[in-house]
């Protein structure tokens, strides 16, 4: 695999610097984008699903919460086409925490805040649940948005699954600077070395 980097990896260093949004001068939320590109024949949707799951698991592994915990919950919200593969693969993450994955049908603010450490949701879900997403913005919750064209909805990561040949993701550095989570900039290397 070879990697195409849309923006300089130096931007990834901003993740841990704690720079405020005011210190960043871009008109839109700055993002760093990585693409995993396979030069062989196009992958089948099942292969893309596995690649997506590996990227999500990598994001979870590079994220640090302010309060340590042995177990964490990864919530997949309705309308995601990758729900089944994420529910299967996320619990296999080996690391400092044990992950449980759940299909979170109840999208109330109180339930999500009480139940989830990480939230994976589709753009369609985001459009119809803006109060929920506004409430989780400054909470210690990793948010991953599926198929956002510009990644400016406040999610920490945005994954693009629209190309059947590759999975790309963006890191929303402005959202990360406002979050209580700390994301290791090595997450940007994940694409270079493969998830």
Contact map, one row per residue, 1 for C-alpha under 8 A:
111000000000000000000000000000000001111000000000000000000000000000000000000000000000000000000000000000000000000000000000000000000000000000000000000000000000000000000000000000000000000000000000010
111100000000000000000000000000000001111000000000000000000000000000000000000000000000000000000000000000000000000000000000000000000000000000000000000000000000000000000000000000000000000000000001000
111110000000000000000000000000000111100000000000000000000000000000000000000000000000000000000000000000000000000000000000000000000000000000000000000000000000000000000000000000000000000000000011000
011111000000000000000000000000000111100000000000000000000000000000000000000000000000000000000000000000000000000000000000000000000000000000000000000000000000000000000000000000000000000000000000000
001111111000000000000000000000011110000000000000000000000000000000000000000000000000000000000000000000000000000000000000000000000000000000000000000000000000000000000000000000000000000000000000000
000111110000000000000000000000011100000000000000000000000000000000000000000000000000000000000000000000000000000000000000000000000000000000000000000000000000000000000000000000000000000000000000000
000011111010000000000000000000111000000000000000000000000000000000000000000000000000000000000000000000000000000000000000000000000000000000000000000000000000000000000000000000000000000000000000000
000011111111000000000000000000010000000000000000000000000000000000000000000000000000000000000000000000000000000000000000000000000000000000000000000000000000000000000000000000000000000000000000000
000010111111100000000000000000010000000000000000000000000000000000000000000000000000000000000000000000000000000000000000000000000000000000000000000000000000000000000000000000000000000000010000000
000000011111110000000000000000000000000000000000000000000000000000000000000000000000000000000000000000000000000000000000000000000000000000000000000000000000000000000000000000000000000000000000000
000000111111111000000000000000110000000000000000000000000000000000000000000000000000000000000000000000000000000000000000000000000000000000000000000000000000000000000000000010000000000000000000000
000000011111111000000000000000010000000000000000000000000000000000000000000000000000000000000000000000000000000000000000000000000000000000000000000000000000000000000000000010000000000010010000000
000000001111111110000000000000000000000000000000000000000000000000000000000000000000000000000000000000000000000000000000000000000000000000000000000000000000000000000000000000000000000010000000000
000000000111111111100000000000000000000000000000000000000000000000000000000000000000000000000000000000000000000000000000000000000000000000000000000000000000000000000000000010001000000000000000000
000000000011111111100000000000000000000000000000000000000000000000000000000000000000000000000000000000000000000000000000000000000000000000000000000000000000000000000000000010011000011110000000000
000000000000111111000000000000000000000000000000000000000000000000000000000000000000000000000000000000000000000000000000000000000000000000000000000000000000000000000000000000001000011110000000000
000000000000111111100000000000000000000000000000000000000000000000000000000000000000000000000000000000000000000000000000000000000000000000000000000000000000000000000000000000000000000000000000000
000000000000011111110000000000000000000000000000000000000000000000000000000000000000000000000000000000000000000000000000000000000000000000000000000000000000000000000000000000001000000000000000000
000000000000011011111011000000000000000000000000000000000000000000000000000000000000000000000000000000000000000000000000000000000000000000000000000000000000000000000000000000001000000000000000000
000000000000000001111111000000000000000000000000000000000000000000000000000000000000000000000000000000000000000000000000000000000000000000000000000000000000000000000000000001001100000000000000000
000000000000000000111111000000000000000000000000000000000000000000000000000000000000000000000000000000000000000000000000000000000000000000000000000000000000000000000000000001001100000000000000000
000000000000000000011111100000000000000000000000000000000000000000000000000000000000000000000000000000000000000000000000000000000000000000000000000000000000000000000000000000000000000000000000000
000000000000000000111111100000000000000000000000000000000000000000000000000000000000000000000000000000000000000000000000000000000000000000000000000000000000000000000000000000000000000000000000000
000000000000000000111111110001000000000000000000000000000000000000000000000000000000000000000000000000000000000000000000000000000000000000000000000000000000000000000000000001000000000000000000000
000000000000000000000111111000000000000000000000000000000000000000000000000000000000000000000000000000000000000000000000000000000000000000000000000000000000000000000000000000000000000000000000000
000000000000000000000001111111000000000000000000000000000000000000000000000000000000000000000000000000000000000000000000000000000000000000000000000000000000000000000000000000000000000000000000000
000000000000000000000000111110000000000000000000000000000000000000000000000000000000000000000000000000000000000000000000000000000000000000000000000000000000000000000000000000000000000000000000000
000000000000000000000000011111000000000000000000000000000000000000000000000000000000000000000000000000000000000000000000000000000000000000000000000000010000000000000000000000000000000000000000000
000000000000000000000000011111100000000000000000000000000000000000000000000000000000000000000000000000000000000000000000000000000000000000000000000000110000000000000000000111100000000000000000000
000000000000000000000001010111110000000000000000000000000000000000000000000000000000000000000000000000000000000000000000000000000000000000000000000000000000000000000000000111000000000000000000000
000000100010000000000000000011111000000000000000000000000000000000000000000000000000000000000000000000000000000000000000000000000000000000000000000000100000000000000000011111000000000000000000000
000011111011000000000000000001111100000000000000000000000000000000000000000000000000000000000000000000000000000000000000000000000000000000000000000000000000000000000000011110000000000000010000000
000011100000000000000000000000111110000000000000000000000000000000000000000000000000000000000000000000000000000000000000000000000000000000000000000000000000000000000001111000000000000000000000000
001111000000000000000000000000011111000000000000000000000000000000000000000000000000000000000000000000000000000000000000000000000000000000000000000000000000000000000001110000000000000000010011000
001110000000000000000000000000001111100000000000000000000000000000000000000000000000000000000000000000000000000000000000000000000000000000000000000000000000000000000111100000000000000000000010000
111100000000000000000000000000000111110000000000000000000000000000000000000000000000000000000000000000000000000000000000000000000000000000000000000000000000000000000111000000000000000000000011010
111100000000000000000000000000000011111000000000000000000000000000000000000000000000000000000000000000000000000000000000000000000000000000000000000000000000000000001110000000000000000000000000000
110000000000000000000000000000000001111111000000000000000000000000000000000000000000000000000000000000000000000000000000000000000000000000000000000000000000000000001100000000000000000000000000000
110000000000000000000000000000000000111110000000000000000000000000000000000000000000000000000000000000000000000000000000000000000000000000000000000000000000000000000000000000000000000000000000000
000000000000000000000000000000000000011111000000000000000000000000000000000000000000000000000000000000000000000000000000000000000000000000000000000000000000000000000000000000000000000000000000000
000000000000000000000000000000000000011111100000000000000000000000000000000000000000000000000000000000000000000000000000000000000000000000000000000000000000000000000000000000000000000000000000000
000000000000000000000000000000000000010111110000000000000000000000000000000000000000000000000000000000000000000000000000000000000000000000000000000000000000000000011000000000000000000000000000000
000000000000000000000000000000000000000011111111000000000000000000000000000000000000000000000000000000000000000000000000000000000000000000000000000000000000000000011000000000000000000000000000000
000000000000000000000000000000000000000001111111000000000000000000000000000000000000000000000000000000000000000000000000000000000000000000000000000000000000000000010000000000000000000000000000000
000000000000000000000000000000000000000000111111100000000000000000000000000000000000000000000000000000000000000000000000000000000000000000000000000000000000000000010000000000000000000000000000000
000000000000000000000000000000000000000000111111110000000000000000000000000000000000000000000000000000000000000000000000000000000000000000000000000000000000000000000000000000000000000000000000000
000000000000000000000000000000000000000000111111111000000000000000000000000000000000000000000000000000000000000000000000000000000000000000000000000000000000000000000000000000000000000000000000000
000000000000000000000000000000000000000000111111111100000000000000000000000000000000000000000000000000000000000000000000000000000000000000000000000000000000000010011110000000000000000000000000000
000000000000000000000000000000000000000000001111111110000000000000000000000000000100100000000000000000000000000000000000000000000000000000000000000000000000000000000000000000000000000000000000000
000000000000000000000000000000000000000000000111111111000000000000000000000000000000100000000000000000000000000000000000000000000000000000000000000000000000000000000000000000000000000000000000000
000000000000000000000000000000000000000000000011111111100000000000000000000000000000000000000000000000000000000000000000000000000000000000000000000000000000000000000010000000000000000000000000001
000000000000000000000000000000000000000000000001111111110000000000000000000000000000000000000000000000000000000000000000000000000000000000000000000000000000000010000010000000000000000000000000000
000000000000000000000000000000000000000000000000111111111000000000000000000000000000110011000000000000000000000000000000000000000000000000000000000000000000000000000000000000000000000000000000000
000000000000000000000000000000000000000000000000011111111100000000000000000000000000000010000000000000000000000000000000000000000000000000000000000000000000000000000000000000000000000000000000001
000000000000000000000000000000000000000000000000001111111110000000000000000000000000000000000000000000000000000000000000000000000000000000000000000000000000000000000000000000000000000000000100001
000000000000000000000000000000000000000000000000000111111111000000000000000000000000000001000000000000000000000000000000000000000000000000000000000000000000000000000000000000000000000000000000000
000000000000000000000000000000000000000000000000000011111111100000000000000000000000000011001000000000000000000000000000000000000000000000000000000000000000000000000000000000000000000000000000000
000000000000000000000000000000000000000000000000000001111111110000000000000000000000000000000000000000000000000000000000000000000000000000000000000000000000000000000000000000000000000000100100001
000000000000000000000000000000000000000000000000000000111111111000000000000000000000000000000000000000000000000000000000000000000000000000000000000000000000000000000000000000000000000000100000000
000000000000000000000000000000000000000000000000000000011111111000000000000000000000000000000000000000000000000000000000000000000000000000000100000000000000000000000000000000000000000000000000000
000000000000000000000000000000000000000000000000000000001111111000000000000000000000000000001010000000000000000000000000000000000000000000000000000000000000000000000000000000000000000000000000000
000000000000000000000000000000000000000000000000000000000111111100000000000000000000000000000000000000000000000000000000000000000000000000000000000000000000000000000000000000000000001101100000000
000000000000000000000000000000000000000000000000000000000011111110000000000000000000000000000000000000000000000000000000000000000000000000000100000000000000000000000000000000000000111100000000000
000000000000000000000000000000000000000000000000000000000000011111000000000000000000000000000000000000000000000000000000000000000000000000000000000000000000000000000000000000000000111100000000000
000000000000000000000000000000000000000000000000000000000000001111110000000000000000000000000000000000000000000000000000000000000000000000010000000000000000000000000000000000000001110000000000000
000000000000000000000000000000000000000000000000000000000000000111110000000000000000000000000000000000000000000000000000000000000000000000010000000000000000000000000000000000000001110000000000000
000000000000000000000000000000000000000000000000000000000000000011111000000000000000000000000000000000000000000000000000000000000000000000000000000000000000000000000000000000000000000000000000000
000000000000000000000000000000000000000000000000000000000000000011111100000000000000000000000000000000000000000000000000000000000000000000000000000000000000000000000000000000000000000000000000000
000000000000000000000000000000000000000000000000000000000000000000111111000000000000000000000000100000000000000000000000000000000000000000000000000000000000000000000000000000000000000000000000000
000000000000000000000000000000000000000000000000000000000000000000011111000000000000000000000001110000000000000000000000000000000000000000000000000000000000000000000000000000000000000000000000000
000000000000000000000000000000000000000000000000000000000000000000001111100000000000000000000000111100000000000000000000000000000000000000000000000000000000000000000000000000000000000000000000000
000000000000000000000000000000000000000000000000000000000000000000001111110000000000000000000000111100000000000000011000000000000000000000000000000000000000000000000000000000000000000000000000000
000000000000000000000000000000000000000000000000000000000000000000000011111000000000000000000000001111000000000000111100000000000000000000000000000000000000000000000000000000000000000000000000000
000000000000000000000000000000000000000000000000000000000000000000000001111100000000000001000000001111000000000000011111000000000000000000000000000000000000000000000000000000000000000000000000000
000000000000000000000000000000000000000000000000000000000000000000000000111110000000000000000000000011110000000000011111000000000000000000000000000000000000000000000000000000000000000000000000000
000000000000000000000000000000000000000000000000000000000000000000000000011111010010011000000000000011110000000000000011100000000000000000000000000000000000000000000000000000000000000000000000000
000000000000000000000000000000000000000000000000000000000000000000000000001111110000000000000000000000111010000000000011110010000000000000000000000000000000000000000000000000000000000000000000000
000000000000000000000000000000000000000000000000000000000000000000000000000111110000000000000000000000111000000000000000110010000000000000000000000000000000000000000000000000000000000000000000000
000000000000000000000000000000000000000000000000000000000000000000000000000011111000000000000000000000000000000000000000110110000000000000000000000000000000000000000000000000000000000000000000000
000000000000000000000000000000000000000000000000000000000000000000000000000111111110000000000000000000000000000000000000110000000000000000000000010000000000000000000000000000000000000000000000000
000000000000000000000000000000000000000000000000000000000000000000000000000000111110000000000000000000000000000000000000000000000000000000000000000000000000000000000000000000000000000000000000000
000000000000000000000000000000000000000000000000100000000000000000000000000000011111110000000000000000000000000000000000000000000000000000000000000000000000000000000000000000000000000000000000000
000000000000000000000000000000000000000000000000000000000000000000000000000100011111111000000000000000100000000000000000000000000000000000000000000000000000000000000000000000000000000000000000000
000000000000000000000000000000000000000000000000000000000000000000000000000000000111111100000000000000000000000000000000000000000000000000000000000000000000000000000000000000000000000000000000000
000000000000000000000000000000000000000000000000110010000000000000000000000000000111111110000000000000000000000000000000000000000000000000000000000000000000000000000000000000000000000000000000000
000000000000000000000000000000000000000000000000000010000000000000000000000100000111111111000000000010000000000000000000000000000000000000000000000000000000000000000000000000000000000000000000000
000000000000000000000000000000000000000000000000000000000000000000000000000100000011111111100000000011100000000000000000000000000000000000000000000000000000000000000000000000000000000000000000000
000000000000000000000000000000000000000000000000000000000000000000000000000000000001111111110000000010000000000000000000000000000000000000000000000000000000000000000000000000000000000000000000000
000000000000000000000000000000000000000000000000000011001000000000000000000000000000111111111000000000000000000000000000000000000000000000000000000000000000000000000000000000000000000000000000000
000000000000000000000000000000000000000000000000000010011000000000000000010000000000011111111000001110000000000000000000000000000000000000000000000000000000000000000000000000000000000000000000000
000000000000000000000000000000000000000000000000000000000000000000000000000000000000001111111000011110000000000000000000000000000000000000000000000000000000000000000000000000000000000000000000000
000000000000000000000000000000000000000000000000000000000000000000000000000000000000000111111100001000000000000000000000000000000000000000000000000000000000000000000000000000000000000000000000000
000000000000000000000000000000000000000000000000000000001000100000000000000000000000000011111110011000000000000000000000000000000000000000000000000000000000000000000000000000000000000000000000000
000000000000000000000000000000000000000000000000000000000000000000000000000000000000000000011111110000000000000000000000000000000000000000000000000000000000000000000000000000000000000000000000000
000000000000000000000000000000000000000000000000000000000000100000000000000000000000000000001111110000000000000000000000000000000000000000000000000000000000000000000000000000000000000000000000000
000000000000000000000000000000000000000000000000000000000000000000000100000000000000000000000111110000000000000000000000000000000000000000000000000000000000000000000000000000000000000000000000000
000000000000000000000000000000000000000000000000000000000000000000001111000000000000000000000111111000000000000000000000000000000000000000000000000000000000000000000000000000000000000000000000000
000000000000000000000000000000000000000000000000000000000000000000000111000000000000000000101111111100000000000000000000000000000000000000000000000000000000000000000000000000000000000000000000000
000000000000000000000000000000000000000000000000000000000000000000000011110000000000000001111000111110000000000000000000000000000000000000000000000000000000000000000000000000000000000000000000000
000000000000000000000000000000000000000000000000000000000000000000000011110000000000000001100000011111000000000000000000000000000000000000000000000000000000000000000000000000000000000000000000000
000000000000000000000000000000000000000000000000000000000000000000000000111100000000011101100000001111100000000000000000000000000000000000000000000000000000000000000000000000000000000000000000000
000000000000000000000000000000000000000000000000000000000000000000000000111100000000001000000000000111110000000000000000000000000000000000000000000000000000000000000000000000000000000000000000000
000000000000000000000000000000000000000000000000000000000000000000000000001111000010001000000000000011111000000000000000000000000000000000000000000000000000000000000000000000000000000000000000000
000000000000000000000000000000000000000000000000000000000000000000000000001111000000000000000000000001111110000100000000000000000000000000000000000000000000000000000000000000000000000000000000000
000000000000000000000000000000000000000000000000000000000000000000000000000011000000000000000000000000111110000000000000000000000000000000000000000000000000000000000000000000000000000000000000000
000000000000000000000000000000000000000000000000000000000000000000000000000000000000000000000000000000011111001100000000000000000000000000000000000000000000000000000000000000000000000000000000000
000000000000000000000000000000000000000000000000000000000000000000000000000010000000000000000000000000011111101100000000000000001001000000000000000000000000000000000000000000000000000000000000000
000000000000000000000000000000000000000000000000000000000000000000000000000000000000000000000000000000000111111100000000000000000001000000000000000000000000000000000000000000000000000000000000000
000000000000000000000000000000000000000000000000000000000000000000000000000000000000000000000000000000000011111110000000000000000011001000000000000000000000000000000000000000000000000000000000000
000000000000000000000000000000000000000000000000000000000000000000000000000000000000000000000000000000000001111111000000000000000000000000000000000000000000000000000000000000000000000000000000000
000000000000000000000000000000000000000000000000000000000000000000000000000000000000000000000000000000000111111111100000000000000000000000000000000000000000000000000000000000000000000000000000000
000000000000000000000000000000000000000000000000000000000000000000000000000000000000000000000000000000010111111111110000000000000000000000000000000000000000000000000000000000000000000000000000000
000000000000000000000000000000000000000000000000000000000000000000000000000000000000000000000000000000000000111111110000000000000000000100000000000000000000000000000000000000000000000000000000000
000000000000000000000000000000000000000000000000000000000000000000000000000000000000000000000000000000000000011111110000000000000000000000000000000000000000000000000000000000000000000000000000000
000000000000000000000000000000000000000000000000000000000000000000000000100000000000000000000000000000000000001111111000000000000000000000000000000000000000000000000000000000000000000000000000000
000000000000000000000000000000000000000000000000000000000000000000000001111000000000000000000000000000000000000111111110000000000000000000001000000000000000000000000000000000000000000000000000000
000000000000000000000000000000000000000000000000000000000000000000000001111000000000000000000000000000000000000000111110000000000000000000011100000000000000000000000000000000000000000000000000000
000000000000000000000000000000000000000000000000000000000000000000000000111000000000000000000000000000000000000000011111000000000000000000001111000000000000000000000000000000000000000000000000000
000000000000000000000000000000000000000000000000000000000000000000000000011110000000000000000000000000000000000000011111100000000000000000001111000000000000000000000000000000000000000000000000000
000000000000000000000000000000000000000000000000000000000000000000000000011110000000000000000000000000000000000000000111110000000000000000000011110000000000000000000000000000000000000000000000000
000000000000000000000000000000000000000000000000000000000000000000000000000111110000000000000000000000000000000000000011111011000000000000000011110000000000000000000000000000000000000000000000000
000000000000000000000000000000000000000000000000000000000000000000000000000011110000000000000000000000000000000000000001111111000000000000000000111000000000000000000000000000000000000000000000000
000000000000000000000000000000000000000000000000000000000000000000000000000000000000000000000000000000000000000000000000111111100000000000000000111100000000000000000000000000000000000000000000000
000000000000000000000000000000000000000000000000000000000000000000000000000000100000000000000000000000000000000000000000011111110000000000000000000000000000000000000000000000000000000000000000000
000000000000000000000000000000000000000000000000000000000000000000000000000011100000000000000000000000000000000000000000111111111000000000000000000000000000000000000000000000000000000000000000000
000000000000000000000000000000000000000000000000000000000000000000000000000000000000000000000000000000000000000000000000111111111100100000000000000000000000000000000000000000000000000000000000000
000000000000000000000000000000000000000000000000000000000000000000000000000000000000000000000000000000000000000000000000001111111100000000000000000000000000000000000000000000000000000000000000000
000000000000000000000000000000000000000000000000000000000000000000000000000000000000000000000000000000000000000000000000000111111100000000000000000000000000000000000000000000000000000000000000000
000000000000000000000000000000000000000000000000000000000000000000000000000000000000000000000000000000000010000000000000000011111111100000000000000000000000000000000000000000000000000000000000000
000000000000000000000000000000000000000000000000000000000000000000000000000000000000000000000000000000000000000000000000000001111111110000000000000000000000000000000000000000000000000000000000000
000000000000000000000000000000000000000000000000000000000000000000000000000000000000000000000000000000000000100000000000000000001111111000000000000000000000000000000000000000000000000000000000000
000000000000000000000000000000000000000000000000000000000000000000000000000000000000000000000000000000000011100000000000000000001111111100000000000000000000000000000000000000000000000000000000000
000000000000000000000000000000000000000000000000000000000000000000000000000000000000000000000000000000000000000000000000000001001111111110000000000000000100000000000000000000000000000000000000000
000000000000000000000000000000000000000000000000000000000000000000000000000000000000000000000000000000000000000000000000000000000111111110000000000000000000000000000000000000000000000000000000000
000000000000000000000000000000000000000000000000000000000000000000000000000000000000000000000000000000000000100000000000000000000011111111100000000000000000000000000000000000000000000000000000000
000000000000000000000000000000000000000000000000000000000000000000000000000000000000000000000000000000000000000010000000000000000001111111111000000000000000000000000000000000000000000000000000000
000000000000000000000000000000000000000000000000000000000000000000000000000000000000000000000000000000000000000000000000000000000000111111101000000000000110000000000000000000100010000000000000000
000000000000000000000000000000000000000000000000000000000000000000000000000000000000000000000000000000000000000000000000000000000000001111111000000000000000000000000000000000000111000000000000000
000000000000000000000000000000000000000000000000000000000000000000000000000000000000000000000000000000000000000000000000000000000000001111111000000000000000000000000000000000000011000000000000000
000000000000000000000000000000000000000000000000000000000000000011000000000000000000000000000000000000000000000000001000000000000000000101111100000000000000000000000000000000000011100000000000000
000000000000000000000000000000000000000000000000000000000000000000000000000000000000000000000000000000000000000000011110000000000000000111111110000000000000000000000000000000000000100000000000000
000000000000000000000000000000000000000000000000000000000001001000000000000000000000000000000000000000000000000000001110000000000000000000011111000000000011000000000000000000000000100000000000000
000000000000000000000000000000000000000000000000000000000000000000000000000000000000000000000000000000000000000000000111100000000000000000001111100000000011100000000000000000000000000000000000000
000000000000000000000000000000000000000000000000000000000000000000000000000000000000000000000000000000000000000000000111100000000000000000000111110000000011111000000000000000000000000000000000000
000000000000000000000000000000000000000000000000000000000000000000000000000000000000000000000000000000000000000000000001111000000000000000000011111100100010111000000000000000000000000000000000000
000000000000000000000000000000000000000000000000000000000000000000000000000000010000000000000000000000000000000000000001111000000000000000000001111100000000011110000000000000000000000000000000000
000000000000000000000000000000000000000000000000000000000000000000000000000000000000000000000000000000000000000000000000011000000000000000000000111110000000011111000000000000000000000000000000000
000000000000000000000000000000000000000000000000000000000000000000000000000000000000000000000000000000000000000000000000001000000000000000000000111111100000011100000000000000000000000000000000000
000000000000000000000000000000000000000000000000000000000000000000000000000000000000000000000000000000000000000000000000000000000000000000000000001111100000000100000000000000000000000000000000000
000000000000000000000000000000000000000000000000000000000000000000000000000000000000000000000000000000000000000000000000000000000000000000000000000111110000000000000000000000000000000000000000000
000000000000000000000000000010100000000000000000000000000000000000000000000000000000000000000000000000000000000000000000000000000000000000000000100111111110110000000000010100000000000000000000000
000000000000000000000000000110000000000000000000000000000000000000000000000000000000000000000000000000000000000000000000000000000000000000000000000001111110000000000000000100000000000000000000000
000000000000000000000000000000000000000000000000000000000000000000000000000000000000000000000000000000000000000000000000000000000000000000000000000000111110000000000000000000000000000000000000000
000000000000000000000000000000000000000000000000000000000000000000000000000000000000000000000000000000000000000000000000000000000000100010000000000000111111000000000000000100100000000000000000000
000000000000000000000000000000000000000000000000000000000000000000000000000000000000000000000000000000000000000000000000000000000000000010000111100000111111110000000000000100100000000000000000000
000000000000000000000000000000000000000000000000000000000000000000000000000000000000000000000000000000000000000000000000000000000000000000000111000000000111110000000000001110110000000000000000000
000000000000000000000000000000000000000000000000000000000000000000000000000000000000000000000000000000000000000000000000000000000000000000000011100000100011111000000000111100000000000000000000000
000000000000000000000000000000000000000000000000000000000000000000000000000000000000000000000000000000000000000000000000000000000000000000000001111100100011111100000000111100000000000000000000000
000000000000000000000000000000000000000000000000000000000000000000000000000000000000000000000000000000000000000000000000000000000000000000000001111100000000111110000011110000000000000000000000000
000000000000000000000000000000000000000000000000000000000000000000000000000000000000000000000000000000000000000000000000000000000000000000000000011110000000011111100011100000000000000000000000000
000000000000000000000000000000000000000000000001000100000000000000000000000000000000000000000000000000000000000000000000000000000000000000000000011000000000001111110111000000000000000000000000000
000000000000000000000000000000000000000000000000000000000000000000000000000000000000000000000000000000000000000000000000000000000000000000000000001000000000000111110010000000000000000000000000000
000000000000000000000000000000000000000000000000000000000000000000000000000000000000000000000000000000000000000000000000000000000000000000000000000000000000000111111110000000000000000000000000000
000000000000000000000000000000000000000001111001000000000000000000000000000000000000000000000000000000000000000000000000000000000000000000000000000000000000000011111110000000000000000000000000000
000000000000000000000000000000000000110001100001000000000000000000000000000000000000000000000000000000000000000000000000000000000000000000000000000000000000000000111110000000000000000000000000000
000000000000000000000000000000000011110000000001000000000000000000000000000000000000000000000000000000000000000000000000000000000000000000000000000000000000000010111111000000000000000000000000000
000000000000000000000000000000000011100000000001001100000000000000000000000000000000000000000000000000000000000000000000000000000000000000000000000000000000001111111111100000000000000000000000000
000000000000000000000000000000001111000000000000000000000000000000000000000000000000000000000000000000000000000000000000000000000000000000000000000000000000001110000111110000000000000000000000000
000000000000000000000000000000001110000000000000000000000000000000000000000000000000000000000000000000000000000000000000000000000000000000000000000000000000111100000011111000000000000000000000000
000000000000000000000000000000111100000000000000000000000000000000000000000000000000000000000000000000000000000000000000000000000000000000000000000000100000111000000001111100000000000000000000000
000000000000000000000000000000111000000000000000000000000000000000000000000000000000000000000000000000000000000000000000000000000000000000000000000000000001110000000000111110000000000000000000000
000000000000000000000000000011110000000000000000000000000000000000000000000000000000000000000000000000000000000000000000000000000000000000000000000000110111110000000000011111110000000000000000000
000000000011011000000000000011110000000000000000000000000000000000000000000000000000000000000000000000000000000000000000000000000000000000000000000000000001000000000000001111111000000000000000000
000000000000000000011001000011100000000000000000000000000000000000000000000000000000000000000000000000000000000000000000000000000000000000000000000000000000000000000000000111111100000000000000000
000000000000000000000000000010000000000000000000000000000000000000000000000000000000000000000000000000000000000000000000000000000000000010000000000000000111000000000000000111111110000000000000000
000000000000001000000000000000000000000000000000000000000000000000000000000000000000000000000000000000000000000000000000000000000000000000000000000000000001000000000000000111111110111000000000000
000000000000011101111000000000000000000000000000000000000000000000000000000000000000000000000000000000000000000000000000000000000000000000000000000000000000000000000000000011111110000000000000000
000000000000000000011000000000000000000000000000000000000000000000000000000000000000000000000000000000000000000000000000000000000000000001000000000000000000000000000000000001111111000000000000000
000000000000000000000000000000000000000000000000000000000000000000000000000000000000000000000000000000000000000000000000000000000000000011110000000000000000000000000000000000111111110000000000000
000000000000000000000000000000000000000000000000000000000000000011000000000000000000000000000000000000000000000000000000000000000000000001110000000000000000000000000000000000000111110000000000000
000000000000000000000000000000000000000000000000000000000000001111000000000000000000000000000000000000000000000000000000000000000000000000011100000000000000000000000000000000010011111000000000000
000000000000001100000000000000000000000000000000000000000000001111000000000000000000000000000000000000000000000000000000000000000000000000000000000000000000000000000000000000010011111100000000000
000000000000001100000000000000000000000000000000000000000000011100000000000000000000000000000000000000000000000000000000000000000000000000000000000000000000000000000000000000010000111110100000000
000000000000001100000000000000000000000000000000000000000000011100000000000000000000000000000000000000000000000000000000000000000000000000000000000000000000000000000000000000000000011111100000000
000000000001101100000000000000000000000000000000000000000000000000000000000000000000000000000000000000000000000000000000000000000000000000000000000000000000000000000000000000000000001111111000000
000000000000000000000000000000000000000000000000000000000000010000000000000000000000000000000000000000000000000000000000000000000000000000000000000000000000000000000000000000000000000111111100000
000000000000000000000000000000000000000000000000000000000110010000000000000000000000000000000000000000000000000000000000000000000000000000000000000000000000000000000000000000000000001111111110000
000000001001000000000000000000010100000000000000000000000000000000000000000000000000000000000000000000000000000000000000000000000000000000000000000000000000000000000000000000000000000011111111000
000000000000000000000000000000000000000000000000000000000000000000000000000000000000000000000000000000000000000000000000000000000000000000000000000000000000000000000000000000000000000011111111100
000000000000000000000000000000000000000000000000000000100100000000000000000000000000000000000000000000000000000000000000000000000000000000000000000000000000000000000000000000000000000001111111111
001000000000000000000000000000000111000000000000000000000000000000000000000000000000000000000000000000000000000000000000000000000000000000000000000000000000000000000000000000000000000000111111111
011000000000000000000000000000000101000000000000000000000000000000000000000000000000000000000000000000000000000000000000000000000000000000000000000000000000000000000000000000000000000000011111110
000000000000000000000000000000000000000000000000000000000000000000000000000000000000000000000000000000000000000000000000000000000000000000000000000000000000000000000000000000000000000000001111111
100000000000000000000000000000000001000000000000000000000000000000000000000000000000000000000000000000000000000000000000000000000000000000000000000000000000000000000000000000000000000000000111111
000000000000000000000000000000000000000000000000001001100100000000000000000000000000000000000000000000000000000000000000000000000000000000000000000000000000000000000000000000000000000000000110111
